[in-house]
Amino acid sequence: MSALRHAGSGGILETIEALRIDPHNLFVHRALRVLLGRSRHELEAIDAGTFVYAVVFAIEGVGLPLVPCWAEYLTLIVT
């Protein structure tokens, strides 16, 4: 993993260690290879999509206990 530290990974190694993920795991290496091979524009698009996904599920999570009627419809539409 020292190659990642010198490759300008921008804290990827520190994040992996903070999450207590085995840095020698095959799946971690595959995920890093896929993510590091993306352009900045593609990463921003993934970032925006993830944000929208999180907002929709946060609205569902708050809406179901408070106003179940519209939150149930939102849940049906999303799923």
Beta strands, then each sheet from edge to edge (+ up, - down):
end
